[in-house]
Amino acid sequence: MISAKVLVVLYLYACTVHECVQQDNGPVKTALLQTWADKLYFELWNCGEYITNRKSLLAKYNKEARLEARNGTLLVENISSVIKTMMDKKQQALKRILEAVEGAADLAHDKEVPSLDYKVRFAKLNCTAENTTLLLDDLQINTHFYNTEVNLNYSSVHVPTYVYERADDVIKAIKWSENLDAIFKTNYESDPRLSWQYFGSTTGFMRQYPAVQWKTKTVSDLYDCRMRPWYVEAAASPKDMLILVDNSGSMTGQSKIIARHVINTLLDTLSVNDYVNVLVFSNVTNEVVPCFEGLLVQATLANIRELKLGVANIGDPNNISNFTEALTRAFETLEKYREGNMGAMCNQAIMLVTDGVPENFYELFKLYNWKNGTMNMPVRVFTYLIGREDPEIRDMQWMACANHGFFVHLSTMEEVREEVVDYLPVMARPLVLHQSNHPVIWTPLYADVTDPKMTDYLWEEEECRQQKEDTLSYKARKGEFFIDENKLRRERDRKKKELNQNLNVNRQKFHNLITSLAMPAFDKKTHKTKVANLLGVVGTDVPESDLREAMSPHILGVNNYAFIVTNNGFIVTHPDLRPVFQGILKPNYNSIDLTEVELVETDNTARVFSEELLMVRDYIINQTTGDKNLNVKYHYDDLRRATTANRHYYYSVVEGTPFTVVVALQEKHFLYRLKIPEKFQNLNATRSSLMDFFSDNDWRIHPDWLYCRYEYDHIKFKTREKELLHFLMRISQKNNSWNKWPPPRFYSESYYCDKDLMLSLIYDASMTKGIFTEAKNETKRPNNPAEVLMGLLTREEFEKRFGVRLAFVATHSGLTRWMDFEDKSKTPHETDQTHFIEDNIYSIEEVWYKRAVEYNMENNESYVYSVPFENGEPLIHPLVTASQAVFVGKDNKKAAAAVVGYQFRHKALQELFLNITSQCYEEAGCNIVNDTCLNTDLHCYILDNNGYIIASENSKETGRFFGRVKGSIMNMMVEQNIYKKITIFDYQGVCFQREDNSDANSSSFLFTPIHHFKNLIGWLIGRVLWLAANSNFQWMVSQAQAIFESTSDYQDDEEVNNNKYVGTQSNSKLEGEAALRYVMINRTRPKTCDRVVDLYTLILNTLDNIDRKNSCHIPFEVRKIMNTNLILLVVNDRCMTDKLKNINFDTVPQEVVTYENFNNSLSCHKASNRLPRCRPKTACIKTHPDEHLIYEKKCGKGTIITPSLFIFFYMFNFIWFL
């Protein structure tokens, strides 16, 4: 009976909305197509309204809500002020550590070296001095320190692998630095928001608070604090460095290897405020990277990587060295940069790496470096003598001493990393001699403990893991391995991993990204002879997440954001910063420029930035205050969607730092926010019911926003929601009030609540409480056909009809509620699917939230529909997500309060779509066989506003970009202005360069830290073992062949019995070398690159203006599905030629390869088209009148080779376990 009534109502409704009277010339009758579109709208719209109860929620908000304008200038000033206050407190703590370091060192100067029974709390588990190591006990997980196990009562000491921890100077400094523990604890008690505090000594150890057990993922611990950005930048003022490496005929064998290691270590000691180049010389002098000719390039990770690649590719030694030409070119290049106010604009140095010099080049230094006398020479010269022999070192030592440098004699690999860093204290001498000036430096963004140069090694490790997996898979199922379907699956899996590089900084959890502030510590003891000793560097970290928290994203609102830029134009934090791919840091993750994340809407080619954007960038890096409007384009949803907007940028300096804060507000609909009603402001009317608003369990809050938090970690909460309930209970008590911040002093119960955010959350909770259950009790009499239809269906029948899985609402305060709908028809696969709330707790940052709010600009009644993207294989039981924004206010003065939505089974939509598009109506004058989608020549689709297939006759096409299916039709829709093409450049791309087959058995083209360590070990145990240790690839090949040719130790009886494909495929008979060619993966290396992709967005007002000359001129017809982001498209294949049918394209980013003048090298292009920068505002201290007194006594040292049982034992064990 009900079904009959439903059919009657549907018929009446259809008759009221269709005009079916015209004769059509298109590929399908337009009246019929409109009928289908209207029927789809009718079903989808009413389902959404009924499930989400949107109108009821809107009425609630409109009843009480008021709006307040967002003032961009005030917002950016407030954020800058908050960050400055945060930084000032950390700087004060740093000064206290500095005073303690210098005081403790002064007192301990005349004390004896600690005895052998002196025990130290070493951070590493594998410390060699077990009998003198204090165990790190009572370690407890602390959320404030990234959920690491720490002990807040003391610090721990980390010593690099190649530094002997019981050496006199090391152990003595470790002893006196114990006094820092008291200061560390006092600092943390004064400011519980302090992160790690540490002191890095020139001797190589680092004392870190709180104490932590040091763990590394790699085979050896290569961490050296003296190579970290905070140490390098604080130890000396910025520098221009030119490295000259001798490649004459005598630089063969071990000398060549040591020289390369010296260069790579020097490059590791540079930071982004330094400039560098490497020249190789014999009878001629050339740059190791040809496109860097005559340049000094900024020492970014990408440029350092390019230089290391050039060093690795230096040709065979030959001829006799022309030192005069090499030194002349070096001095002239440095002079060009010095006179032109380019580069670091401070210190300059030449690093000469050779196995000997023919003379001291007195006249050359007199001409280029002593123009203003020897007291004011602009360039320091450091000399590194390579070789075991004991040659005449006088000339090389004189060259260093006469030019305020340092001389080092290196004969073994083990010495390199320890000896090379000695140049830093020399560069710091003027700074130390001035004594009173302790400049505070701020690093760019970098990864916490992870060595930033490990990218190549980690990628090689990942490929080895993949190779092992493929090899074992081949052995277990030889026949199946070569089946086309399995080969395609493996290729798809690898392709997916390569594309997985769009995780932004908010969501990546692989690395702790930080910026650090640091200060140099000086030896202030008065000595009999003039010295200028750098004790080390003190520092503390500022997590990037703390900076994001300080920007109050809930106040900025959806589609608005703030970010921070350094003096170099590099991003510190930004919602589009994507530093990680597949869990590995990108090669240039911390040198992403402002121009690479803010894309102005132009038709320019890659890296041709608009003048307006470059002007704004200049204002920002020069730390001015102002604002500017820009028309921009931006992407979202993993670089699959894009749109354009007008944004207003406000910028303000963070005083005392190199940082500038920028706030970007979208002009349309995003300039207002909800003002909390009066009764919620004072809580008097709602205090008693606070807990009722959160009485059920079907809600979550934004995981990264600060609602309320104890300043110390003594109270543990399993979830953020339990933590919130705890504070709500405190607030609900009548005698409890909002605490002032900061308090006069901190104590164990100190806590902080963001009052504005908490009140907004409570308000939203009261509005959304029970919103989904209200529909069940709706008794209002229906007054239109749609409501009649809804009323005729029971809720159970309704939910089953549409396959509804859940409804949800997310609010501007970060609250997300949901309600599950029981679905007894779930398949086992659907039961195992991840629940919606597990991946959708970021409220205003979720894609469906942003899209719903954004699409409200086009149609304030629209639901936005989406399905998961198809990534090379059909989706299994996908769900459709629908969302609509709830705006308070009207016209242009309105604000987004929330987004409601629901998820339902795609199968239900598919059935609805097929049912509707196979129907014909007499009034339309159509034939069911010829004019509907039952006709095999007609193909019907529902596309979303970005061109992705939501439904089609072939369910396997769901989630696929339409251009992949019918590229020619997609192109026609662009030509007809139905879709607009938006070209997006991804300047944070990672591309994968295949290794040459000829190089297949060689080691990495870059000397990663692990390779350095292997080389060091190899030399000490002999040349033969060294060669074996560097033949990892050959070992892997031989192992792979052994697996192919022997009986498997991994294959069990069940696998043998189930291997029904063995012997059925021609390739299954391949064995040994023949099989190896098929199984070996294509080795690649990650490299920085630009990528480009064309994305599409729907133009709503052109759908009815198709230029149709005849029925086949435009072989498709399209209609908007009202109040959605969808269109209904019908394509007539009879009008398609074979050539048109074969056109297809996708929204997969492709590498930009248009830098012909630069050998397609991105680094070369950027070096030749470098953007302006502003040098750090810290004083440049590069000379002191007393410095010459030091060089008369100390300007170099040679090598003393002594046996070391410790080093031998350690390296023997390392090789044994390789």
Residue, then its C-alpha position, 0 to 999 in steps of 0.5 A: m500500500i505504501s509503495a503505491k502511494v509512493l509511486v503516486v507521489l513521485y508521479l505527481y512530483a515529476c509532473t510539476v517540475h518537467e517541461c517535456v514539449q520540445q524537439d531536441n537536436g542534441p545527443v539526448k533529448t534535453a527535456l528527458l535529461q532535465t527530467w533525470a536531473d530533477k529526479l536525482y535532485f529530488e532524491l538526494w536533496n530530501c535524503g540530505e535534509y531528512i538525515t542531517n536535520r539541517k534546517s533545525l540546526l540553522a534555526k537554532y543558530n539563527k535564534e541566538a547567534r551574532l556576528e563580529a567582523r574579522n580585522g586582519t590587521l588586529l589578527v596579525e598583530n595579536i598573533s605576532s605579539v603572542i609569538k614574541t611573548m613566547m620567544d622572549k620567555k625562551q630567550q630568557a631561559l637561554k640566557r640563564i643556561l649561558e651564564a651557568v655554562e660560562g660560570a661552571a667552565d670558569l670554576a672548573h678550569d684548573k681542576e683535574v681530569p675526573s678519575l676513571d671511576y667517575k660515572v656519567r648518565f650517557a644517553k646511548l644504550n651501547c656506550t662502551a664504558e659500561n662500568t662508568t655509566l649511570l643507568l637512566d632510570d625512572l623514565q616516564i612518557n611525557t606528552h610535552f616531549y613528543n610522548t618520549e620517555v624522559n626523566l625530569n630530574y636530570s639531564s643525559v649526555h650524548v657523545p658521537t660514535y667517533v668521539y671517545e667519551r673518556a678523552d681528557d677534554v671531553i670527560k672534564a667538560i662533561k663533569w663541569s656541565e653537570n651543574l647545568d641540571a639545576i638551571f635546566k630544572t629551574n627553567y622548566e619550572s618557570d616555563p613548563r612550555l619549554s621544550w628540550q634544553y641543551f648544551g653542545s660542547t666544542t669537544g663533541f658531546m651534548r648535554q640534554y634536558p630532560a634525560v632521554q634514552w637515545k634511539t636511532k633507526t639506522v645501523s649506527d648513531l651519526y648524530d653530532c651536535r656540531m653539525r646541527p643548524w643551531y650549533v653551526e649558526a650560533a658558533a660563528s657569523p654567516k660565511d661565504m665558503l669556497i672549497l678547492v679540491d686538488n685532483s692532480g695525478s697524486m690524489t689517487g686511492q685513499s687520498k681521493i676518498i679522504a678528500r671527498h669525505v673532507i668536502n662532504t663534512l665541510l658541506d654538512t657544517l653549513s646552514v641556510n645563511d651561508y653560501v658555498n661552492v666547490l671547485v676542483f682543479s688540476n691543470v684547469t679549475n672547474e666547478v664540480v657543478p658546471c651550472f654553478e660557475g662563478l657563483l656562490v649558492q645558498a647552502t640549502l639542503a637541495n644545493i648541498r645535495e647537488l654539490k655532493l653529487g658533483v663531488a661524487n662525480i669528480g673524474d680520475p686524478n690527472n696532470i699537475s695542479n695549477f694552484t695559482e689559477a685555483l686560488t685566483r678564481a676563489f679570491e675573485t669570486l669572493e671579492k665579487y660577492r663582497e663588493g656586490n653585497m651578495g652572499a652571506m655579507c659577513n665572513q669569507a673563507i677558502m678551504l684548500v684540500t690537497d696532498g701538498v703545495p709547491e710554495n706558499f703563494y705569498e705574492l698572491f695573498k698579498l695581492y688579493n687578501w692583504k690590500n688593507g694590511t694583514m689586520n683586516m684581511p677579508v678572507r680566511v684560508f684553511t688548509y687540509l693536508i691529505g696523506r699518510e706520508d710526512p711531507e714538508i708541511r711548512d708552506m701549508q701551515w704558513m698559508a693558514c696562519a698568515n690568513h687567519g685560518f687553521f691547518v689540519h693534517l689528515s691521514t685516515m678516514e676516522e679523523v675527518r669528521e672530528e678534525v674538520v669541525d675545528y674550523l668553527p672555533v677559529m671562525a668564532r674567535p672574533l666573536v669570543l674576543h668581543q666577549s660581551n656580544h652573545p648573539v641570539i640566532w634562530t634556525p629555519l625549520y628542521a627535523d628534531v633528531t633526524d639527520p637531514k642528509m639521510t634521505d638517500y640512505l632511507w630511500e635506498e633502504e626502502e627499495c632494498r626492502q621492496q626488492k626483498e619482498d619481490t624476491l621472496s614473492y617470486k620464490a614462493r609463487k614463481g608462476e603467479f609472479f609473472i601474471d599480468e594482473n600481479k605485475l600491474r598490481r606491483e606497479r600500481d603499488r609502487k606508483k601510489k607510493e611515488l605519488n604519496q607526497n602531499l601530506n601537509v605539515n599538520r597531518q604528518k606525524f613522522h618527524n618532530l619539526i622545530t625551530s631553535l634559538a641558540m647562543p654561543a658560550f665563551d671561555k672567559k678565563t684569563h690565560k697567560t697567553k691570548v686565547a679565544n676558546l668557544l666553549g660551545v652553544v646553548g639552545t632550546d627548541v620551539p616545536e612547529s606545532d607550538l607556533r601553529e597553536a599560537m595562531s589561534p586557527h579557530i579565530l581565523g576560521v575555515n579557509n583562512y590561515a596564518f603562516i610564518v616566513t624567515n628572512n630568507g623567504f622560507i616557510v616555517t609553518h604553512p598549511d600547504l607545507r608538505p615536508v614528508f614523502q612516504g615517511i621520509l623527509k624531502p630533500n629540500y623540506n626546510s627551504i620552501d619559499l613563500t612563492e612556492v606555496e602562494l600561487v597567484e592566478t596567472d598564466n605564467t610558466a613554472r617559476v615565473f612569479s608575478e610581480e605582485l607576489l614578489m613585491v609582497r615577498d620583499y615586504i615580508i622578508n624585510q620585516t615591514t608591516g602592511d597588507k595586500n590583496l592577491n588573486v590566487k589559485y590553490h589546491y586541496d584534497d591531495l592535489r586533486r582539486a583546485t579553485t581560485a579566490n581573492r585573498h587579503y594578506y596581512y603581515s607583521v614582524v615578530e620583533g627580535t626574530p627573523f620571522t614575519v607572521v602573515v595572515a591570509l583572509q579569503e575575501k568572500h564570506f570569510l570576513y565574519r565569525l560567530k560571536i558567543p551569545e551573552k548567556f554563554q559568555n558568563l556561563n551562569a545560565t548554562r553552568s549546571s548543564l555543561m556536562d549534559f551537552f557532552s553526555d554521550n560518546d559520539w563526539r570528538i574535538h580537534p586533536d591539535w587545538l588547545y582547549c584546556r591543558y595542565e602545564y605539567d604532565h602529572i595527570k594522564f588522560k587517555t584521550r583529548e575528550k577525557e581531558l576536556l570532560h575533566f576541565l568541563m567538570r572543573i568549570s561547571q563548579k560554581n566557585n571556579s573561574w577562568n584562571k589568569w595567564p600567565p600565573p604569578r608562579f607555576y605549581s603542579e595544578s597549573y593549567y591554561c584554558d583558551k576561554d574563547l575556544m572553550l565558550s565556543l565549544i560549549y555553545d556549539a555543543s548546546m546547539t548540536k546536542g541531539i540534532f540527529t534524533e530530533a528528526k525521529n520525533e518530527t510531527k509537523r504535517p507535510n505540505n509538499p510532495a517531497e515531505v509527503l514521500m518522506g512521511l510515507l516511509t518509516r525511518e528504517e525503510f528510508e535508511k535502507r532505501f538510501g543505504v545511509r551509514l551515518a550522519f555527522v556535524a562539525t562546528h567552527s569550534g572543532l567539535t564533531r558529532w556523529m550518529d551511526f545508522e544500523d546496517k544489517s546488510k553490511t558485507p564482511h569487507e564493509t564491516d572491516q572498513t575504517h569508521f568515518i570518525e577515525d579519519n575525520i576529526y579535524s573539523i574545519e580542516e577537513v576537505w568536506y568541511k572546506r568544500a561545503v563552505e566554499y561551495n556555499m558561495e555558489n549556492n547556499e542550499s547545495y550539498v557537496y558530494s564526493v567519493p574516494f579517488e580511484n588510484g589504479e584499481p576499482l574501489i571496493h564498497p565505497l561510500v558517498t560523503a555529502s556535506q552542506a555548510v550551515f551559515v548564520g547571517k545573510d547576504n555578504k554578512k554571514a559566517a560558517a557555524a558548522v557543516v552537516g553531512y552524511q555518508f551512504r553506500h555508493k551502491a544505493l546511488q548507483e542503483l538510483f542513477l541506473n534506475i532513473t536514467s533508464q526511464c522514459y516518459e511519454e510526454a518527452g516523446c522518447n523511446i526507451v530503447n533509443d533515448t535512454c542510457l539503455n542505448t549502448d551508444l549513450h553513456c551516462y555519468i554523474l560528475d562532481n564539480n572537479g570532473y571526477i566520476i561519482a556514478s556511471e554505468n560502469s561502477k569500476e569507473t567510480g572515483r576516476f577522473f573523467g579525462r581518463v575515461k573520455g578525454s576528448i569530451m572533457n576537453m570539449m567541456v573546457e572549450q565550452n566553458i563548462y569546466k575551467k582548467i586551473t594549472i597548478f605547479d607543485y614546487q615541493g615535488v619529489c621525482f624519482q630518477r632512475e639509476d643507469n644500468s651501467d651503474a647498477n652495481s655501484s654504491s649511492f651517488l651521494f655520500t650519505p652518513i652511513h657510507h661515510f661510516k662504512n668507509l671509515i671502518g673499512w680503512l681501519i680493518g684493511r683495504v680488502l674489507w673496505l671494498a667488500a663493505n662497499s659492495n652491498f648491491q653485489w651482495m644483494v644480487s648474489q643473495a637474490q640469485a641464491i634464492f632463485e636457485s635454491t630450495s626456499d626456507y620460507q615456503d610452507d606446504e600450503e603455499v606449495n599446494n596452492n601454487k596452481y600457476v607454477g608451470t602454466q606461464s611461459n615466464s615461470k620457467l625463468e631461473g637464475e640470471a634470466a629471472l633476475r632481470y625480471v624481478m629486480i626493481n628499477r633503482t631510483r633516487p629521489k630528487t627535488c623537482d617541480r611538478v605540474v598538473d591541470l585541475y578543473t572546476l565547474i563553471l555554473n553559469t555556462l551550462d545552458n549556453i553550449d554552442r551546438k551547431n548540429s547534433c554531432h558537433i557537440p556529442f554530449e548533453v549536460r544538466k546541473i543537478m540542482n542544489t548539488n555540486l554535480i552534473l548529469l552528462v550523457v555522451n553519444d558514442r555515435c558521434m565519436t571517431d576512434k581518434l576521439k575515443n582514444i584521447n585520455f588524460d589524468t590529474v596526476p602531476q608530471e615533472v616540469v622539464t622545461y629548464e633546457n638552459f640548465n640541463n633540466s636541473l632545478s637547482c641550477h635554475k634556482a641558482s641562476n634565478r635566485l630570489p632576494r633575501c635579507r641577511p640576519k639582523t644579528a651583528c656581523i662580527k668577523t674581526h678583532p684587533d687581538e686575533h693576530l696574537i692567537y695565530e702566532k701560537k695556535c693555527g693548526k695541528g697535525t696527525i698523531i696516530t695512536p692505537s685505540l682498542f676502543i675504536f678497533f673493538y667497536m668497528f670489528n663488531f660493526i663489520w661482523f654484524l653488517 
